[in-house]
Amino acid sequence: MSAQETEPTETEPAEAPSVARPDGADPRDRFHCGVLVRLRPGSGTGVVRTGTGREVEFALRDIRLLGGPEGVAGLREGMEVGFDLGWTSRGVRVTMLKVF
């Protein structure tokens, strides 16, 4: 090891390896696009309409929210969102929302 190269110490964490994709896309940005059409904060549920017009429900307590500095309080009906789907005990549901 040369004098210019140093090993990471306990105070200096090693950088996480980057995952290069051939298409240059970030895998975190691979979401379906839709619109938040209904939001019921009282019951903790909402509905996203997909690009094909299908409406998919979600429970606020069961989703992971990305983006948006205000968190759940920043969600508004009519806003464009990215979303991911997953199978739950109640069928297909939104499992992740990303605010653009």
Helices and strands as residue ranges (DSSP letters): G 27-29, E 32-40, E 45-50, E 55-59, G 60-62, E 64-66, G 71-74, E 80-88, E 91-99
